[in-house]
Amino acid sequence: MKTSPVRLAMCGAILGLGLLGQLALGRMSETERPALRRALETLPYELGDWTGKSEAIDPEIVERAQTTEYLNRVYESPRHPGRRMRLWINYSREGTNLRHTPEICLPSGGWTKIEARTQTQTLDESSPTPTLATLLAYSRGDLVERVGFWYYIFGEGRLESYVRRLPITSRSSHGRTTRGSSMTIEVFAAGDDDPDGAAMIDFARALLANLEPILPHPRAQYYIP
C-alpha cells in the first residue's frame, strides 16, 4: 500500500516539530557554570591586620569535598592574640560542594551542635544587598569549635533562587545541589574564649572585602548550612 504525499508531509512535520521541541528543551536546560574571575590563590595573605599562611590538607579530604579549586589557610591578628582562624574555601564548577556543609560533616566526626550558640551575622551592613553568615558552635568532649559559614551560587536564575529558599528543598539533597557553579566559605576557630564571635566576625569582614575581585557575576548568596 502506497503512502500518500499528504501523509508523508504530515509525518515529516510532526518529526520536525519533535526535533525542534527537543532542541528547545536542551537550550532551556543548559547550565551556566561561571568560572572564578581570578584563581583562589590570588586571595591576599594579608587581610586587614590578619596575616595568613597556607596549610597542607589530606588529598582524600580534597577529593571528598568535590572541589575544583580550594584554599586552606590559617590567619592570625595582633588585635586578637591567641586566636587562629582556619579558612577553608571550596569552589566547585559543578556545584556539588554544597553537599558538604558543617551541619553534615561535623556531626559525622563526632561533634555535637550547641543550638543556643547559633546566630546570624551581617558582614557588610552598608551594602544594599548585605552578606549574611551563620555562626555555629560544636562540642566534642571538652573541646569547642566555632564555625562561620556562608556560600555563593553563580549563574543562578530567579526561579532557581526562589525554589532554593523553600523549606522543602533547602535541606534536601536536591537543595544542596545547584545548576550553577558554587563556592562555600568556612571559618573555623578552636576554643570557647570568643563566645560572641567578635574575632570571627572581624576576620570574615576583612575576608569579604578581598573576595570581591575573585567572585563572578551574577551570584546569589546564602548562609543557612
Backbone as a ProteinNet text record, in pm:
[ID]
protein_1_A
[PRIMARY]
MKTSPVRLAMCGAILGLGLLGQLALGRMSETERPALRRALETLPYELGDWTGKSEAIDPEIVERAQTTEYLNRVYESPRHPGRRMRLWINYSREGTNLRHTPEICLPSGGWTKIEARTQTQTLDESSPTPTLATLLAYSRGDLVERVGFWYYIFGEGRLESYVRRLPITSRSSHGRTTRGSSMTIEVFAAGDDDPDGAAMIDFARALLANLEPILPHPRAQYYIP
[TERTIARY]
83.7	0	87.8	60.8	141	101	200.3	174.7	153.7	45.6	13.7	112.3	135.2	224.4	179.9	46	-4.2	37.9	23.4	60.1	209.5	287.9	433	467.5	397.4	423.3	386.8	274.4	231.3	331.2	377.6	476.2	604.9	646.4	767.7	751.6	632.4	608.1	610.5	547.8	545.2	685.9	763.5	901.3	983.5	962.3	1035.9	1001.3	871	829.6	889.8	896	955.8	1102.5	1174.9	1317.1	1337.6	1252.5	1262.6	1233.9	1132.3	1099.9	1213.1	1278.6	1390.2	1505.9	1532.6	1638.5	1606.6	1479.1	1437.6	1453.6	1413	1428.6	1575.1	1657.7	1800.7	1858.1	1813.3	1862.6	1813.8	1687.1	1632	1705.4	1754	1819.1	1970.1	2022.6	2165.7	2205.9	2315.2	2359.6	2473.1	2456.2	2565.6	2647.9	2775.7	2862.9	2980.7	2960.2	3065.5	3192.5	3304.9	3434.2	3467.8	3561	3606.8	3677	3664.7	3731.8	3882.8	3924.4	4066.9	4081.4	4200.1	4225.1	4212.8	4166.7	4153.6	4286.6	4394.6	4526.6	4564.5	4491.8	4522.8	4465.8	4386	4340	4461.6	4470.7	4591.1	4614.9	4741.9	4778.7	4762.5	4747.9	4721.1	4577.2	4492.9	4353.5	4335.1	4341.4	4343.5	4466.8	4449.3	4565.7	4576.4	4503.3	4514.1	4619.4	4714.7	4822.1	4807.6	4811.3	4784.8	4900.3	4888.2	4982.8	4904.3	4947	4879.8	4917.3	4822.9	4848.3	4810.1	4889.5	4859.7	4732.8	4665.3	4543	4545	4487.1	4483.9	4417.2	4484.1	4424.2	4290	4270.8	4143.8	4029.7	4059.2	3958	3922.5	4024.1	4000.6	3912.9	3941.3	3862.6	3717.9	3699.4	3564.1	3485.9	3556.2	3489.9	3443.6	3483.8	3440.9	3472.4	3596.3	3637.4	3707.2	3683.1	3757.4	3879.9	3859.2	3968.5	3941	4047.5	4026.5	4138	4111.3	4207.8	4202.8	4317.2	4323.7	4435.3	4397.4	4494.8	4459.9	4559	4539.2	4581.8	4495.6	4522.1	4527.3	4616.7	4628.2	4635.5	4592.8	4593.1	4645.6	4730.4	4778.2	4666.1	4555	4442.4	4362.6	4384.3	4315.8	4420	4506.6	4615.5	4562.6	4627.3	4588.9	4475.8	4412.9	4303.3	4357	4332.7	4374.2	4248.6	4233.2	4118.9	4163.2	4107.4	4138.6	4034	4081.2	3992.5	3992.3	3872.6	3855.3	3755.9	3803.1	3715.8	3716.2	3597.3	3581.2	3496.4	3559.7	3485.7	3465.9	3341.7	3309.1	3242.8	3300.4	3241.8	3108.1	3093	2970.4	2868.2	2903.8	2810.3	2788.7	2871	2849.4	2901.2	2977.9	3032.5	2925.9	2805.1	2700.1	2646.8	2691.7	2654.5	2739	2841.3	2935.8	2930	2852.2	2838.2	2873.7	2897.8	2930.3	2823.9	2697.5	2590.3	2586	2659.1	2669	2800.9	2909.3	3042.4	3083.9	3054	3098.5	3028.2	2895.4	2832.1	2884	2917.6	2970.9	3107.8	3174.1	3303.2	3292.2	3169.4	3150.6	3124.2	3105.5	3079.5	2929.3	2890.7	2750.4	2724.6	2621.5	2589.6	2535.4	2583.9	2532.7	2429.3	2304	2196.6	2189	2210.2	2195.1	2301.8	2406.2	2515.9	2508.7	2403	2388.1	2332.7	2394.7	2349.4	2373.3	2299.2	2317.9	2380.2	2480.8	2552.9	2562.3	2533.5	2553.1	2698.7	2764.1	2906.5	2933.5	2842.7	2863.7	2734.9	2714.5	2587.5	2556.5	2658.5	2634.6	2594.1	2604	2572.6	2421.6	2372.9	2229.5	2184.3	2277	2247.2	2344.5	2314.9	2410.1	2443.3	2566.4	2610.8	2589.8	2518.7	2491.7	2577	2615.4	2688.5	2620.9	2626.7	2580	2700.5	2693.8	2797	2743.9	2819.1	2776.2	2882	2842	2935.7	2908.1	3016	3005.6	3096.9	3058	3139.5	3166.1	3282.2	3317.4	3400.1	3335.5	3401.6	3420.8	3545.4	3576.8	3613.3	3616.7	3656.8	3536.8	3559.7	3457.8	3516.4	3439.2	3479.9	3375.5	3420.3	3331.1	3346.1	3235.1	3235.8	3154	3211.5	3137.3	3115.9	2995.1	2963.3	2874.5	2909.2	2818	2862.2	2775.6	2812.4	2748.1	2804.1	2756.4	2718.3	2620.4	2588.2	2598.8	2673.3	2699	2619.1	2555.9	2478	2339.3	2293.4	2160.6	2055.2	1947.6	1839.3	1741.5	1642.7	1546	1463.1	1425.9	1343.9	1419.9	1546	1625.2	1644.6	1666.6	1685.1	1560.4	1443.4	1317.6	1296.1	1315.5	1292.8	1388.4	1512	1611.2	1574.4	1498.1	1461.1	1343.3	1276.4	1162.6	1209.9	1138.9	1182.5	1193.3	1110	1109.4	1237.3	1307	1428.9	1555.6	1545.9	1666.9	1751	1688.7	1764.2	1761.7	1720.1	1718.1	1843	1866.2	1982.1	1970	1845.7	1826.4	1862.8	1828.3	1855.7	2002.8	2083.1	2225.9	2302.9	2232.9	2297.9	2253.2	2320.9	2292.2	2308.3	2234.9	2251.8	2378.3	2424.3	2543.2	2664.5	2773.6	2890.7	2868.9	2949.4	2925	3053.3	3048.5	3162.8	3112.9	3170.2	3140	3257.9	3226.3	3329.3	3306.1	3408.7	3400.3	3520.9	3493.9	3597.7	3587.5	3696.3	3697.7	3787.4	3742.3	3823.5	3805.8	3916	3910	3901.3	3832.6	3824.4	3693.7	3674.8	3547.9	3571	3684	3714.4	3671.6	3588.6	3531.5	3381.6	3309.2	3170.6	3075.9	3100	3010.3	3056.7	3168.5	3217.2	3276.9	3320.1	3370.1	3493.4	3586.4	3708.1	3675.5	3584.5	3547.4	3477.5	3391.3	3321.7	3421.6	3517.8	3621.6	3698.7	3735	3808.4	3721.3	3594.7	3505.5	3485.7	3477.5	3461.1	3585.9	3702.9	3826.9	3838.1	3796.8	3797.7	3703	3582.3	3480.8	3527.9	3595.5	3642.7	3743.9	3814.4	3917.1	3869.8	3749.6	3695.5	3636.3	3594	3518.9	3586.3	3717.2	3778.8	3777.6	3750.7	3754.1	3616.5	3512.2	3377.4	3317.7	3259.5	3195.1	3057.2	3006.2	2868.8	2792.3	2659	2579.1	2600.4	2558.8	2572.8	2460.8	2428.1	2333	2407.9	2376.4	2447.3	2350.5	2393.5	2312.2	2397.4	2331	2405.8	2358.1	2247.8	2196.7	2262.2	2336.5	2405.7	2307.8
-118.3	0	124.1	216.4	336.9	439.2	512.3	620.9	749.4	818.8	940.1	1050.3	1142.9	1256.6	1339.7	1350.3	1430.1	1367.9	1232.7	1163.8	1176	1163.7	1180.7	1320.1	1420.4	1558	1577.8	1516.2	1528.6	1461.8	1344.1	1273.5	1354.1	1413.2	1495	1616.6	1678.1	1796.2	1760.8	1647.2	1604.8	1574.2	1506.1	1473.8	1600.9	1695.5	1821.4	1897.1	1900.4	1968.7	1902	1768.4	1696.4	1729.7	1736.9	1771.2	1913.6	2005.2	2143.8	2154.4	2078.4	2079.2	2025.1	1920.7	1863.3	1961.5	2032.3	2132.6	2245.7	2287.9	2396.3	2355.1	2230.8	2182.6	2174.6	2136.6	2128.7	2264.4	2366.7	2502.3	2550.4	2517.7	2561.6	2497.9	2376.3	2306	2324.6	2405.4	2431.6	2497.3	2454.6	2503.5	2601.9	2719.7	2815.9	2792.1	2769.9	2742.5	2840	2962.3	3064.2	3023.8	3051.8	3030	3150.5	3131.5	3242.8	3346.2	3472.2	3577.6	3574.3	3526.8	3507.1	3376.9	3322	3198.3	3225.8	3125.2	3140.9	3176.1	3127	3152.4	3299.9	3380.5	3524.1	3597.8	3530.2	3594	3632.8	3758	3803.5	3727.7	3717.8	3662.1	3765.8	3892.5	3999.1	4044.9	4019.6	4062.6	4160	4288.3	4385.1	4361	4342.3	4310.6	4161.1	4080.5	3935.2	3885.9	3808.4	3754.3	3602.8	3550.3	3408.8	3330.4	3199.9	3108.2	2985.2	2925.6	2806.5	2684.8	2591.5	2466.3	2351.1	2244.7	2126.1	2059.2	1990.1	1919.7	1781.6	1685.8	1547.4	1541.3	1485.3	1475.1	1403	1310.2	1238.6	1333.7	1430.9	1530	1616.4	1656	1737.9	1662.7	1533.5	1453.5	1439.6	1415.4	1400.6	1531.9	1642.6	1773.3	1811.1	1734.5	1756	1898.8	1937.9	2074.9	2088.5	2200.3	2235.9	2318.8	2414.2	2492.1	2502.4	2507.1	2521.3	2604.3	2653.2	2731.5	2683.2	2652.8	2610.4	2689.4	2789.6	2877.9	2899.5	2946.1	2986.8	3132.6	3214.6	3357.7	3394.1	3490.8	3543.1	3694.9	3757.9	3904.2	3947.7	4052.3	4101.4	4161.9	4198.5	4254	4146	4020.2	3907.3	3801.5	3831.6	3738.2	3601.6	3500.6	3363.2	3307.2	3389.5	3343.6	3307.4	3186.9	3141.8	3108.1	3173.5	3148.2	3058.2	2939.4	2847.1	2866.7	2904.7	2937.1	2823.7	2772.5	2669.5	2723.2	2744.4	2787.5	2678.3	2638.9	2529.8	2579.9	2591.9	2628.7	2504.2	2482.9	2367.9	2417.3	2385.8	2425.1	2353.1	2233.8	2155.8	2181.7	2257.9	2287.5	2174.7	2070.2	1953.5	1974.8	2081.1	2102	2140.7	2175.1	2213.1	2094	1975.2	1857.3	1846.8	1932.8	1923.8	2054.4	2054.6	2172.7	2134.2	2232.7	2198.4	2112	2135.3	2059.8	1913.8	1882.4	1742.9	1682.5	1756	1699.1	1692.7	1795.2	1794.1	1686.3	1672.3	1563.5	1424.7	1407.7	1278.1	1251	1357.7	1341.7	1338.7	1327.7	1315.3	1446.5	1557.3	1686.5	1705.9	1768.6	1794.8	1945	1982.6	2124.3	2182.1	2303.1	2376.3	2474.4	2435.2	2512.2	2655.4	2674.4	2807.2	2904.8	2853.5	2940.4	2973.9	2933.8	2964.1	3105.1	3182.6	3318.5	3355.1	3454.9	3507.7	3646.6	3671.8	3797.8	3862.2	3991.9	4067.7	4111.2	4080.7	4110.1	4246.5	4295.5	4425.3	4507	4569.1	4634.6	4750.7	4812.6	4928.8	4889.6	4761.5	4717.1	4710.1	4746.5	4732.6	4586.3	4495.6	4351.5	4288.1	4298.2	4254.8	4106.3	4073.1	3934.8	3885.3	3774.9	3716	3591	3567.3	3445.4	3381.9	3249.9	3177.4	3143.5	3178.1	3141.7	3026.9	2917.6	2797.9	2758.3	2672.9	2618.7	2469.5	2391.9	2247	2203.6	2098.1	2044.9	1896.7	1855.6	1712.8	1689.7	1632.5	1622.8	1763.4	1795.2	1927.4	2028.3	1983.7	2071.6	2147.7	2271	2353.3	2408.2	2401.9	2453.8	2555	2676.8	2778.2	2776.2	2795.1	2789.7	2906.2	2976.4	3075.5	3021	3036	2970.9	3060	3069.4	3122.4	3068	3081.7	3028.6	3108.7	3090.9	3159.2	3057	3093.6	3018.6	3115.7	3076.7	3163.2	3114.7	3208.7	3173.3	3124.3	3145.3	3100.3	3203.2	3159.2	3247.8	3272.5	3359.1	3393.8	3273.1	3187.2	3071.1	2977.1	2946.3	2856.7	2917.4	3049.2	3117	3105.3	3122.8	3114	2972.8	2873.9	2734.7	2695.5	2742.6	2705.1	2755.8	2862.8	2919.4	2847.4	2760.9	2689.3	2585.1	2568.8	2472.1	2329.9	2294.5	2156.6	2122.5	2224	2195.5	2241.4	2336.5	2395.7	2295.8	2193	2096.2	1956	1946.4	1816.6	1800.3	1678	1657.3	1740.6	1758.1	1842.3	1986.7	2031.4	2169.6	2197.7	2092.3	2112.9	2094.6	2082.8	2084.2	2208.6	2241.8	2367.1	2351.1	2431.6	2431.6	2505.8	2596.4	2674.2	2625.8	2699.6	2671.8	2734.5	2693.4	2741.6	2745	2823.5	2836.7	2836.4	2750.1	2750.1	2810.5	2886.9	2950.2	2909.1	2852	2809.3	2862.5	2923.4	2976.2	2902	2838.5	2759.1	2825.5	2822.8	2873	2778	2721	2628.6	2707	2650.8	2713.4	2787.7	2829.9	2893.9	3030.1	3094.6	3223.9	3340.9	3313.6	3419.7	3392.3	3390.8	3342.3	3420.9	3551.2	3629.2	3633.6	3566	3557.6	3685.7	3777.5	3907.4	3892.9	3807.1	3789.1	3726.3	3629	3564.2	3662.1	3746	3845.7	3944.7	3986.5	4079.3	4018.1	3890.1	3823.4	3809	3767.5	3746.4	3875.5	3987.5	4115.7	4152.4	4126.2	4152	4060	3935.3	3839.3	3882.9	3921.7	3958.5	4072.3	4168.5	4283.5	4243.1	4131.9	4088.6	3978.5	3928.4	3824.1	3881.2	4005.5	4062.5	4045.5	4070	4054	3910.8	3813.2	3671.8	3622.1	3674.8	3621.5	3664.2	3570.8	3606.1	3667.4	3726.4	3779.1	3703	3685.6	3713.9	3608.1	3642.1	3546	3565.9	3458.3	3461.4	3415.1	3476.6	3444.7	3388.9	3283.4	3217.6	3194.3	3164.4	3149.3	3033.9	2966.5	2856.8	2725.7	2659.8	2536.3	2426.5
0	0	0	-90.2	-102.3	3.8	49.5	143.4	65.8	96.6	21.2	54.5	-41.5	-16.1	102.6	121.6	234.2	367.2	373.5	496.8	523.4	417.5	433.1	484.2	429.3	471.5	618	659.3	798.3	892.7	851.8	934.9	946.8	833	834.6	923.8	919.8	1002.5	1150.8	1185.2	1324.7	1374.7	1289.8	1326.8	1345.2	1251.9	1262.1	1388.2	1423.1	1545.4	1668.9	1664.9	1777.8	1795.5	1682.5	1689.5	1739.9	1690.6	1736.1	1885.7	1931.1	2073.6	2157.5	2108.8	2181.9	2191.7	2080.4	2082.6	2179.6	2179.8	2269.7	2415.3	2446.4	2582.5	2621.9	2525.9	2552.4	2586.9	2510.1	2536.5	2673.1	2707.4	2835.3	2952.8	2933.6	3044.4	3045.3	2952.7	2951.8	3083.4	3140	3269.5	3252.5	3310.4	3312	3437	3420.3	3533.2	3528.1	3576.4	3566.5	3639.9	3577.4	3641.5	3729.6	3821.3	3903.7	3816.4	3854.2	3777.4	3798.8	3913.3	3942.9	4019.4	4017.2	4092.1	4241.6	4316	4461	4527	4471.8	4529.4	4528	4449.3	4446.2	4567.4	4650	4772.7	4855.9	4899.2	4970.9	5101.2	5136.8	5266.4	5377.1	5337	5431.8	5413.1	5511.3	5509.7	5625.9	5596.1	5704.3	5788.4	5920.5	6004.3	6033.6	5955.8	5965.4	5866	5913.1	5830	5822.4	5699.1	5681.2	5624.6	5634	5570.8	5526.5	5415.8	5364	5446.8	5456.7	5525.7	5434.5	5439.9	5359.2	5411.1	5321.7	5358.6	5295	5361.9	5314	5176.5	5074.7	4940.9	4940.3	5034.4	5040.9	5077.9	5165.8	5203.5	5083.9	5007.4	4887.9	4788.8	4772.2	4678	4725.6	4854.1	4908.3	4899.2	4909.1	4905.7	4765.7	4665.6	4526.5	4480.4	4505.2	4478.9	4344.1	4278.3	4157.5	4194.7	4285.8	4344.5	4493.8	4572.8	4716.7	4777.2	4898.6	4974.3	5118.1	5176.6	5316	5384.1	5463	5526.7	5673.4	5747.8	5886.7	5899	5958.6	5974.4	6122.5	6156.6	6291.7	6286.9	6396.1	6404.2	6540.3	6544.9	6675.3	6759.8	6696	6771.8	6843.4	6801.3	6865.7	6901.4	6997.6	7030.6	7073.1	7019.9	7053.8	6970.8	6887	6802.5	6664.2	6620.4	6487.8	6407.6	6292.3	6205.7	6090.5	6086.3	5975.5	5866	5749.8	5637.6	5536.2	5507.4	5404.5	5302.4	5178.8	5069.3	4963.8	4921.7	4825.5	4709.2	4591.4	4470	4384.7	4339.7	4254.4	4126.8	4013.8	3885.4	3863.1	3921.8	3905.2	4015.3	4117.2	4224.9	4322.9	4317.5	4403.6	4545.5	4569.1	4703.5	4805.5	4761	4854.6	4933	4898.7	4977.5	5103.8	5116	5226.8	5306.2	5415.1	5499.8	5642.9	5731.2	5870.5	5936.5	5903.7	5968.2	5924.2	5818.5	5773.7	5820.2	5795.5	5815.6	5962.6	6042.8	6181.8	6265.6	6257.6	6333.8	6294.6	6166.9	6124.8	6186	6233.3	6300.2	6451.6	6501.8	6646	6717.5	6644.5	6705.1	6723.7	6835.2	6866.6	6858.9	6786.7	6770.9	6901.1	6936	7051.2	6998.3	7002.2	6938.1	6989.6	7119.2	7178.5	7131.3	7068.7	7025.8	6877.4	6810.4	6667.4	6651	6563.2	6537.7	6391.4	6345.2	6210.6	6220.8	6138	6145.3	6006.7	5999.1	5875.4	5867.6	5755.6	5742.3	5681	5596.2	5530.5	5540.5	5653.2	5683.3	5589.4	5531	5444.4	5302.4	5268.2	5132.5	5111.4	4989.6	4960.9	4959.5	4934.1	4940.7	5039.9	5169.2	5271.3	5263.1	5296.7	5305.4	5447.6	5461.1	5592.2	5611.7	5733.8	5768.8	5889.1	5895.7	6013.6	6099.2	6227.6	6323.5	6408.3	6411.1	6482.5	6584.5	6677.8	6775.4	6790.7	6800.9	6817.4	6932	6999.7	7108.5	7086.6	7138.2	7139.6	7264.8	7366.4	7496.2	7552.8	7589	7643.5	7534.4	7410.7	7301.1	7245.2	7203.1	7137.9	7008.6	6903.2	6772.3	6726.3	6693.2	6637.4	6484.9	6414.8	6268.4	6213.3	6118.2	6040.9	5900.6	5845.9	5718.4	5632.1	5503.3	5401.7	5266.3	5166	5034.2	4922.6	4802.1	4682.4	4576.1	4494.2	4373.2	4256.8	4154.8	4040	3919.5	3849.4	3731.7	3764.2	3885	3924.4	3884.8	3823.5	3783.6	3897	3872	3976.3	4019.2	3922.6	3955.5	4048.5	4014.5	4098.8	4238	4242.1	4369.6	4456	4395.3	4470	4523.3	4436.5	4477.1	4589	4581	4681.5	4820.9	4827.6	4957.2	5021.7	4947.7	5003.6	5104.1	5216.7	5319.1	5266.8	5169.3	5119.9	5045.7	4993.4	4917.6	4987.5	5079.3	5135.4	5213.1	5271	5349.4	5287.6	5163.4	5096.6	5011.4	4963.6	4876.7	4750.6	4701.6	4583.3	4614.3	4734.8	4771.1	4789.8	4805.3	4822.6	4692.4	4582.6	4452.7	4379	4274.4	4206.2	4056.6	3982.1	3836.8	3798.1	3884.2	3852.2	3928.8	3916.3	3998	4135.5	4233.5	4369.5	4450.6	4558.9	4649	4793.1	4875.4	5018	5093.1	5197.5	5280	5424	5485	5624	5700	5814.2	5901.7	6034.5	6077.2	6199.6	6303.9	6427.9	6538.6	6656.3	6702.1	6815.5	6945.9	7043.5	7175.2	7194.9	7320.4	7357.1	7422.1	7390.4	7451.6	7363.5	7262.9	7177.7	7164.5	7280.3	7280.6	7191.6	7174.1	7089.1	6943.5	6915.1	6777.2	6724.4	6811.1	6766.3	6677.3	6716.1	6636.3	6501.5	6502.1	6377.1	6283.2	6336.8	6254.3	6196.6	6279.4	6232	6115.8	6129.1	6020.7	5896.2	5914	5799.9	5721.3	5789.6	5720.5	5641.1	5697.7	5623.8	5502.7	5519.1	5408.9	5298.1	5335.4	5237	5147.9	5205.5	5128	5021.2	5043.8	4949.2	4854.5	4876.6	4788.7	4660	4663.6	4552.5	4416.3	4399.6	4266.8	4214.6	4303	4264.6	4222.6	4284.1	4264.8	4131.5	4056.5	3929.2	3950.6	3844	3840.3	3733	3743.7	3862.9	3969.1	4091.1	4200.6	4301.7	4369.3	4479.5	4603.4	4718.2	4841.1	4944.4	5014.1	5115.1	5239	5350.7	5475.1	5562.1	5525.7	5607.1	5562.9	5652.3	5612	5568.8
[MASK]
+++++++++++++++++++++++++++++++++++++++++++++++++++++++++++++++++++++++++++++++++++++++++++++++++++++++++++++++++++++++++++++++++++++++++++++++++++++++++++++++++++++++++++++++++++++++++++++++++++++++++++++++++++++++++++++++++

